[in-house]
Structure formats: C-alpha cells, structure tokens
Amino acid sequence: MNNAFALVFGVLWGALAAFVNSRIAVRAFEKKDAVAAKKARRIQMLVDIAALAVIILLKNVLPFSYEFALVSAIISLSVLTIVFLFVMGNKK
C-alpha cells in the first residue's frame, strides 16, 4: 500500500512540475524570440532538477519508498509536459 501512495505522490508531483514547465514554454513561445526560448528551456531544466531534488532530499521524511515516488515523478514529468504543451498549444 505504501508503494501505491508513493506512485500517486510521484505522479502528482511530476504533474505539478510539468504544468509549470508548460506555462513557461507557452509564455516563451508567445514572445517568438529565440533568446526567450533558450531562457525558457534553461528554466524548465531547473524546474525539473528542483522537482526531483525535493523528492531525494525528503527521502528520510517521506512515509513511503522514495524510489517509487522518484520514478513515477520522472515518468509523469516527461509525459505530462508533452501532453500539457500539446493541449495549451492547441487552445490558441
């Protein structure tokens, strides 16, 4: 049961980071500037690193297996960033 909580936590945490990444990308694409796109990509990488670092740093505090949370966050972050960008890109 603890592994299920870890998976849910990881998916939700990855989804939050993916949403932040998508908002950053959409704002950069609206500017239609190559420099803004490069800055946005750097900020997205920092968001990815920070989201995963939080799980690693809290591994002793989390009441479940941090490995499951980390892997599910990585998968969620990767997949949902693409999905959110696709959805947000088609709205305009």
TIMI-2910 file (N, C-alpha, C, CB; in pm, 1 decimal, decimal comma, always signed):
<rs>
+----------+----------+----------+----------+----------+----------+----------+----------+----------+----------+----------+----------+------+
!      n_x !      n_y !      n_z !     ca_x !     ca_y !     ca_z !      c_x !      c_y !      c_z !     cb_x !     cb_y !     cb_z ! resn !
+----------+----------+----------+----------+----------+----------+----------+----------+----------+----------+----------+----------+------+
!    +81,6 !   -119,3 !     +0,0 !     +0,0 !     +0,0 !     +0,0 !    +86,5 !   +126,4 !     +0,0 !    -93,1 !     -0,6 !   +120,3 !  Met !
!   +200,2 !   +118,4 !    +69,2 !   +290,4 !   +233,1 !    +70,1 !   +342,8 !   +264,3 !    -69,9 !   +406,9 !   +207,6 !   +164,9 !  Asn !
!   +364,0 !   +159,5 !   -148,8 !   +411,4 !   +183,0 !   -285,2 !   +307,1 !   +254,6 !   -369,5 !   +449,3 !    +51,3 !   -351,3 !  Asn !
!   +180,1 !   +225,9 !   -344,5 !    +73,2 !   +294,0 !   -417,8 !    +71,5 !   +442,4 !   -382,2 !    -64,2 !   +229,5 !   -386,9 !  Ala !
!    +89,7 !   +474,3 !   -255,3 !    +96,8 !   +614,8 !   -214,5 !   +216,7 !   +684,0 !   -277,4 !   +103,9 !   +626,1 !    -62,0 !  Phe !
!   +327,2 !   +613,9 !   -284,1 !   +447,8 !   +670,1 !   -345,1 !   +425,0 !   +698,3 !   -493,5 !   +567,3 !   +574,3 !   -326,8 !  Ala !
!   +359,3 !   +607,1 !   -562,0 !   +331,0 !   +626,6 !   -704,4 !   +236,6 !   +744,2 !   -727,0 !   +271,0 !   +499,6 !   -764,4 !  Leu !
!   +133,6 !   +753,9 !   -645,7 !    +38,7 !   +865,2 !   -658,9 !   +108,1 !   +997,5 !   -628,8 !    -82,4 !   +845,6 !   -564,5 !  Val !
!   +186,7 !  +1000,5 !   -522,9 !   +261,1 !  +1121,8 !   -488,1 !   +353,6 !  +1162,9 !   -602,4 !   +342,6 !  +1100,1 !   -358,8 !  Phe !
!   +426,1 !  +1066,8 !   -657,5 !   +518,4 !  +1095,5 !   -766,3 !   +448,4 !  +1147,6 !   -890,4 !   +596,4 !   +972,6 !   -800,6 !  Gly !
!   +335,2 !  +1087,3 !   -923,8 !   +260,5 !  +1132,0 !  -1042,1 !   +208,1 !  +1273,9 !  -1020,7 !   +143,1 !  +1035,3 !  -1072,6 !  Val !
!   +154,8 !  +1301,7 !   -902,8 !   +102,8 !  +1435,8 !   -875,8 !   +214,4 !  +1540,0 !   -870,8 !    +25,5 !  +1436,7 !   -744,5 !  Leu !
!   +325,2 !  +1504,8 !   -810,6 !   +439,1 !  +1597,4 !   -803,3 !   +496,3 !  +1623,3 !   -942,7 !   +549,2 !  +1541,0 !   -710,0 !  Trp !
!   +507,2 !  +1518,9 !  -1022,6 !   +553,8 !  +1534,4 !  -1160,0 !   +455,8 !  +1614,6 !  -1243,7 !   +576,5 !  +1398,7 !  -1223,4 !  Gly !
!   +325,6 !  +1596,8 !  -1219,5 !   +224,6 !  +1672,7 !  -1293,0 !   +233,2 !  +1821,2 !  -1260,4 !    +84,6 !  +1619,9 !  -1261,3 !  Ala !
!   +257,2 !  +1853,0 !  -1134,7 !   +271,9 !  +1993,3 !  -1096,0 !   +392,6 !  +2056,5 !  -1165,2 !   +285,8 !  +2005,6 !   -943,4 !  Leu !
!   +504,6 !  +1987,6 !  -1164,2 !   +624,6 !  +2039,0 !  -1230,9 !   +604,5 !  +2047,5 !  -1382,1 !   +745,5 !  +1950,1 !  -1199,1 !  Ala !
!   +534,4 !  +1951,2 !  -1440,3 !   +507,1 !  +1953,6 !  -1584,6 !   +418,4 !  +2071,7 !  -1621,3 !   +440,8 !  +1822,4 !  -1629,1 !  Ala !
!   +321,2 !  +2102,5 !  -1535,6 !   +234,8 !  +2217,4 !  -1561,8 !   +314,8 !  +2347,3 !  -1557,4 !   +119,7 !  +2222,5 !  -1460,2 !  Phe !
!   +403,2 !  +2359,5 !  -1459,3 !   +489,0 !  +2478,6 !  -1450,7 !   +576,8 !  +2488,6 !  -1575,1 !   +577,0 !  +2474,1 !  -1322,6 !  Val !
!   +635,1 !  +2378,2 !  -1616,7 !   +717,8 !  +2376,4 !  -1737,7 !   +638,5 !  +2418,7 !  -1861,0 !   +776,4 !  +2237,1 !  -1759,4 !  Asn !
!   +516,3 !  +2372,1 !  -1871,5 !   +433,7 !  +2405,1 !  -1987,1 !   +398,0 !  +2553,1 !  -1989,8 !   +306,8 !  +2321,2 !  -1986,9 !  Ser !
!   +367,8 !  +2609,2 !  -1874,3 !   +336,8 !  +2752,2 !  -1868,0 !   +459,2 !  +2835,3 !  -1908,4 !   +289,7 !  +2791,3 !  -1725,7 !  Arg !
!   +576,4 !  +2793,4 !  -1863,8 !   +699,6 !  +2863,3 !  -1900,9 !   +719,6 !  +2857,6 !  -2051,6 !   +821,3 !  +2802,2 !  -1828,3 !  Ile !
!   +700,2 !  +2740,1 !  -2110,7 !   +720,0 !  +2722,8 !  -2254,4 !   +620,2 !  +2803,9 !  -2335,4 !   +709,1 !  +2576,3 !  -2291,6 !  Ala !
!   +494,7 !  +2803,9 !  -2294,0 !   +391,8 !  +2877,6 !  -2368,4 !   +421,9 !  +3026,6 !  -2366,9 !   +251,9 !  +2851,1 !  -2309,2 !  Val !
!   +462,1 !  +3077,9 !  -2253,1 !   +496,2 !  +3220,8 !  -2246,0 !   +616,4 !  +3254,3 !  -2333,9 !   +525,1 !  +3261,5 !  -2101,0 !  Arg !
!   +712,6 !  +3164,8 !  -2338,6 !   +830,3 !  +3188,8 !  -2422,6 !   +793,0 !  +3183,3 !  -2570,8 !   +940,6 !  +3085,4 !  -2391,6 !  Ala !
!   +706,4 !  +3088,8 !  -2608,9 !   +666,4 !  +3077,1 !  -2748,2 !   +582,5 !  +3196,2 !  -2792,7 !   +589,4 !  +2948,4 !  -2769,7 !  Phe !
!   +507,9 !  +3255,1 !  -2700,6 !   +427,6 !  +3372,1 !  -2735,0 !   +515,0 !  +3491,5 !  -2771,9 !   +336,1 !  +3408,8 !  -2619,2 !  Glu !
!   +634,6 !  +3497,6 !  -2713,7 !   +725,1 !  +3607,7 !  -2744,1 !   +788,9 !  +3593,1 !  -2882,2 !   +833,2 !  +3616,4 !  -2638,1 !  Lys !
!   +793,5 !  +3472,0 !  -2934,3 !   +851,7 !  +3442,9 !  -3065,8 !   +994,0 !  +3497,2 !  -3077,2 !   +764,3 !  +3502,1 !  -3177,0 !  Lys !
!  +1073,2 !  +3465,7 !  -2977,4 !  +1210,6 !  +3513,0 !  -2970,2 !  +1300,1 !  +3393,7 !  -2935,8 !  +1225,8 !  +3628,2 !  -2864,4 !  Asp !
!  +1408,0 !  +3378,8 !  -3007,9 !  +1498,6 !  +3266,0 !  -2984,3 !  +1565,6 !  +3274,8 !  -2847,5 !  +1604,9 !  +3260,2 !  -3093,4 !  Ala !
!  +1597,8 !  +3394,7 !  -2805,7 !  +1661,4 !  +3412,4 !  -2674,6 !  +1564,5 !  +3374,4 !  -2563,5 !  +1709,4 !  +3558,2 !  -2656,1 !  Val !
!  +1438,2 !  +3412,4 !  -2577,4 !  +1337,2 !  +3376,7 !  -2477,2 !  +1318,1 !  +3225,4 !  -2471,6 !  +1202,9 !  +3446,0 !  -2508,5 !  Ala !
!  +1324,9 !  +3160,2 !  -2586,3 !  +1310,6 !  +3014,3 !  -2589,5 !  +1427,8 !  +2946,4 !  -2519,0 !  +1300,4 !  +2964,4 !  -2734,7 !  Ala !
!  +1548,5 !  +2998,1 !  -2538,4 !  +1665,4 !  +2941,0 !  -2470,2 !  +1656,3 !  +2960,0 !  -2320,0 !  +1794,3 !  +3004,2 !  -2522,6 !  Lys !
!  +1614,0 !  +3079,4 !  -2277,9 !  +1598,7 !  +3105,6 !  -2135,1 !  +1489,8 !  +3016,5 !  -2074,9 !  +1565,6 !  +3253,9 !  -2111,1 !  Lys !
!  +1381,6 !  +2999,7 !  -2148,4 !  +1272,3 !  +2915,8 !  -2100,1 !  +1318,3 !  +2771,9 !  -2083,4 !  +1153,0 !  +2922,5 !  -2195,9 !  Ala !
!  +1397,2 !  +2723,0 !  -2176,6 !  +1445,8 !  +2584,4 !  -2166,1 !  +1537,1 !  +2567,7 !  -2045,8 !  +1520,3 !  +2543,2 !  -2294,2 !  Arg !
!  +1619,4 !  +2668,2 !  -2019,0 !  +1706,1 !  +2661,3 !  -1900,2 !  +1623,6 !  +2660,8 !  -1772,5 !  +1804,7 !  +2779,3 !  -1898,2 !  Arg !
!  +1521,2 !  +2744,7 !  -1768,5 !  +1435,2 !  +2749,6 !  -1650,5 !  +1359,9 !  +2617,7 !  -1634,0 !  +1336,0 !  +2867,2 !  -1660,7 !  Ile !
!  +1317,7 !  +2558,8 !  -1745,6 !  +1249,5 !  +2429,7 !  -1739,2 !  +1341,2 !  +2321,8 !  -1682,3 !  +1199,9 !  +2388,6 !  -1878,3 !  Gln !
!  +1467,0 !  +2323,0 !  -1722,4 !  +1560,8 !  +2225,0 !  -1667,4 !  +1579,4 !  +2244,4 !  -1517,8 !  +1695,6 !  +2234,7 !  -1738,3 !  Met !
!  +1584,0 !  +2370,5 !  -1474,1 !  +1595,7 !  +2397,7 !  -1330,9 !  +1472,3 !  +2350,0 !  -1255,0 !  +1617,4 !  +2547,2 !  -1306,8 !  Leu !
!  +1354,5 !  +2367,3 !  -1314,0 !  +1231,7 !  +2318,2 !  -1251,5 !  +1235,4 !  +2166,0 !  -1240,7 !  +1107,6 !  +2363,4 !  -1331,8 !  Val !
!  +1280,4 !  +2098,9 !  -1346,5 !  +1291,9 !  +1952,5 !  -1344,1 !  +1387,1 !  +1906,7 !  -1233,7 !  +1340,4 !  +1900,1 !  -1480,4 !  Asp !
!  +1502,6 !  +1969,5 !  -1227,7 !  +1602,3 !  +1932,5 !  -1127,3 !  +1549,1 !  +1957,8 !   -987,6 !  +1732,6 !  +2010,1 !  -1149,0 !  Ile !
!  +1484,5 !  +2072,5 !   -967,9 !  +1431,6 !  +2106,2 !   -835,8 !  +1321,6 !  +2009,0 !   -793,2 !  +1377,9 !  +2249,5 !   -835,4 !  Ala !
!  +1234,0 !  +1973,7 !   -885,9 !  +1124,5 !  +1882,0 !   -852,7 !  +1177,7 !  +1745,4 !   -810,2 !  +1029,9 !  +1866,4 !   -972,3 !  Ala !
!  +1278,5 !  +1697,1 !   -880,6 !  +1334,9 !  +1566,7 !   -845,1 !  +1422,8 !  +1575,5 !   -721,4 !  +1415,1 !  +1510,4 !   -961,5 !  Leu !
!  +1490,3 !  +1688,2 !   -703,6 !  +1575,6 !  +1706,5 !   -585,9 !  +1493,8 !  +1710,8 !   -457,5 !  +1657,4 !  +1834,4 !   -599,4 !  Ala !
!  +1374,4 !  +1766,6 !   -465,4 !  +1288,7 !  +1771,5 !   -346,6 !  +1256,8 !  +1630,2 !   -298,8 !  +1158,0 !  +1849,0 !   -376,4 !  Val !
!  +1226,0 !  +1541,4 !   -390,8 !  +1196,1 !  +1403,3 !   -352,6 !  +1319,0 !  +1337,5 !   -290,8 !  +1147,7 !  +1322,3 !   -474,6 !  Ile !
!  +1434,9 !  +1359,4 !   -350,3 !  +1557,7 !  +1298,4 !   -297,7 !  +1592,8 !  +1355,5 !   -160,3 !  +1674,9 !  +1320,5 !   -395,4 !  Ile !
!  +1578,2 !  +1486,6 !   -144,3 !  +1611,8 !  +1548,5 !    -16,4 !  +1514,6 !  +1510,2 !    +94,6 !  +1614,8 !  +1698,5 !    -31,4 !  Leu !
!  +1391,8 !  +1478,7 !    +59,0 !  +1292,1 !  +1441,0 !   +158,6 !  +1280,3 !  +1290,4 !   +178,9 !  +1158,9 !  +1496,0 !   +119,4 !  Leu !
!  +1374,4 !  +1214,2 !   +126,5 !  +1361,1 !  +1068,4 !   +131,5 !  +1353,8 !  +1014,2 !   +273,6 !  +1476,7 !  +1004,1 !    +59,7 !  Lys !
!  +1415,9 !  +1080,3 !   +369,8 !  +1409,5 !  +1033,1 !   +508,2 !  +1281,7 !  +1077,1 !   +578,3 !  +1529,8 !  +1083,1 !   +585,8 !  Asn !
!  +1213,2 !  +1173,7 !   +523,0 !  +1090,9 !  +1227,1 !   +584,6 !   +966,2 !  +1161,7 !   +526,3 !  +1083,5 !  +1378,9 !   +565,7 !  Val !
!   +971,4 !  +1124,6 !   +400,7 !   +855,3 !  +1066,1 !   +334,0 !   +818,8 !   +932,7 !   +398,0 !   +882,8 !  +1047,4 !   +183,6 !  Leu !
!   +689,5 !   +909,2 !   +419,5 !   +648,0 !   +784,1 !   +484,7 !   +638,1 !   +665,1 !   +389,0 !   +514,8 !   +804,3 !   +551,9 !  Pro !
!   +692,0 !   +680,4 !   +269,1 !   +686,2 !   +572,9 !   +171,1 !   +817,6 !   +567,9 !    +94,8 !   +566,9 !   +592,2 !    +74,2 !  Phe !
!   +828,0 !   +470,6 !     +7,9 !   +950,2 !   +447,9 !    -68,7 !   +976,0 !   +563,6 !   -164,8 !   +941,3 !   +315,5 !   -146,1 !  Ser !
!  +1086,5 !   +631,9 !   -145,9 !  +1115,7 !   +745,1 !   -233,1 !  +1153,8 !   +699,7 !   -373,4 !  +1227,2 !   +829,4 !   -173,9 !  Tyr !
!  +1200,9 !   +576,3 !   -389,5 !  +1236,5 !   +527,9 !   -522,9 !  +1114,5 !   +521,9 !   -614,3 !  +1301,7 !   +389,9 !   -513,7 !  Glu !
!  +1003,3 !   +471,6 !   -562,0 !   +880,9 !   +465,7 !   -642,6 !   +831,8 !   +606,5 !   -674,6 !   +770,8 !   +386,0 !   -569,1 !  Phe !
!   +839,2 !   +694,6 !   -575,9 !   +796,5 !   +832,8 !   -598,6 !   +884,6 !   +900,2 !   -703,0 !   +799,9 !   +912,5 !   -467,3 !  Ala !
!  +1013,9 !   +874,9 !   -697,1 !  +1107,5 !   +937,2 !   -790,9 !  +1084,2 !   +888,3 !   -933,7 !  +1251,8 !   +908,3 !   -748,7 !  Leu !
!  +1069,8 !   +760,2 !   -949,7 !  +1048,7 !   +704,0 !  -1084,1 !   +914,8 !   +749,6 !  -1141,9 !  +1054,4 !   +549,7 !  -1079,7 !  Val !
!   +810,6 !   +748,0 !  -1060,1 !   +680,3 !   +792,1 !  -1111,7 !   +680,3 !   +941,5 !  -1141,2 !   +568,8 !   +758,8 !  -1011,6 !  Ser !
!   +755,1 !  +1020,3 !  -1064,2 !   +765,2 !  +1164,1 !  -1092,9 !   +839,5 !  +1187,8 !  -1223,8 !   +836,6 !  +1237,7 !   -977,6 !  Ala !
!   +944,1 !  +1111,4 !  -1249,0 !  +1019,8 !  +1125,9 !  -1373,7 !   +931,1 !  +1093,8 !  -1494,2 !  +1144,3 !  +1033,7 !  -1372,8 !  Ile !
!   +858,6 !   +984,8 !  -1485,2 !   +771,6 !   +946,1 !  -1596,6 !   +659,9 !  +1048,4 !  -1615,0 !   +711,9 !   +805,7 !  -1572,9 !  Ile !
!   +598,2 !  +1088,2 !  -1505,1 !   +490,3 !  +1186,5 !  -1512,1 !   +539,8 !  +1319,1 !  -1567,2 !   +428,4 !  +1207,4 !  -1374,5 !  Ser !
!   +655,4 !  +1361,5 !  -1522,4 !   +712,7 !  +1487,9 !  -1569,0 !   +738,9 !  +1483,9 !  -1719,1 !   +842,6 !  +1518,9 !  -1493,7 !  Leu !
!   +792,2 !  +1375,2 !  -1766,6 !   +823,3 !  +1362,9 !  -1909,3 !   +697,9 !  +1359,0 !  -1995,3 !   +905,8 !  +1238,3 !  -1934,1 !  Ser !
!   +606,3 !  +1273,5 !  -1959,1 !   +486,8 !  +1253,6 !  -2042,0 !   +393,2 !  +1374,0 !  -2033,6 !   +412,4 !  +1126,0 !  -1999,0 !  Val !
!   +368,6 !  +1422,4 !  -1911,9 !   +270,1 !  +1529,2 !  -1897,0 !   +319,3 !  +1663,7 !  -1948,7 !   +231,4 !  +1542,5 !  -1752,7 !  Leu !
!   +448,9 !  +1686,8 !  -1952,7 !   +498,2 !  +1809,2 !  -2015,0 !   +459,5 !  +1811,2 !  -2162,6 !   +651,8 !  +1821,3 !  -1998,7 !  Thr !
!   +474,4 !  +1700,0 !  -2229,1 !   +436,3 !  +1691,2 !  -2370,5 !   +285,9 !  +1707,8 !  -2386,8 !   +481,5 !  +1556,8 !  -2430,6 !  Ile !
!   +209,1 !  +1641,7 !  -2301,8 !    +63,2 !  +1649,6 !  -2311,2 !    +14,9 !  +1791,9 !  -2283,9 !     -2,6 !  +1551,4 !  -2212,5 !  Val !
!    +66,5 !  +1854,7 !  -2177,1 !    +24,9 !  +1991,3 !  -2144,7 !    +61,9 !  +2089,0 !  -2255,9 !    +88,0 !  +2036,1 !  -2013,0 !  Phe !
!   +180,3 !  +2073,6 !  -2313,1 !   +219,4 !  +2162,2 !  -2422,9 !   +128,3 !  +2143,6 !  -2543,9 !   +365,3 !  +2136,5 !  -2462,7 !  Leu !
!    +94,3 !  +2021,1 !  -2572,7 !     +4,7 !  +1993,6 !  -2684,9 !   -132,9 !  +2057,5 !  -2662,0 !    -10,0 !  +1841,6 !  -2705,7 !  Phe !
!   -185,4 !  +2040,1 !  -2541,6 !   -317,7 !  +2094,6 !  -2510,1 !   -314,2 !  +2248,1 !  -2509,8 !   -366,7 !  +2041,6 !  -2372,8 !  Val !
!   -213,7 !  +2306,2 !  -2445,4 !   -204,9 !  +2450,8 !  -2439,8 !   -176,1 !  +2511,9 !  -2576,3 !    -98,5 !  +2492,0 !  -2341,7 !  Met !
!   -100,0 !  +2442,4 !  -2657,8 !    -70,3 !  +2491,5 !  -2792,0 !   -190,7 !  +2489,7 !  -2883,6 !    +39,2 !  +2410,3 !  -2852,9 !  Gly !
!   -280,1 !  +2394,7 !  -2863,7 !   -399,0 !  +2386,3 !  -2948,8 !   -510,2 !  +2480,4 !  -2906,2 !   -451,1 !  +2245,9 !  -2949,6 !  Asn !
!   -500,0 !  +2539,1 !  -2788,2 !   -603,0 !  +2633,4 !  -2743,6 !   -596,1 !  +2763,3 !  -2820,0 !   -589,4 !  +2660,8 !  -2595,1 !  Lys !
!   -479,0 !  +2796,8 !  -2871,1 !   -461,6 !  +2929,3 !  -2934,9 !   -470,6 !  +2921,6 !  -3082,9 !   -329,7 !  +2990,3 !  -2897,4 !  Lys !
+----------+----------+----------+----------+----------+----------+----------+----------+----------+----------+----------+----------+------+
</rs>
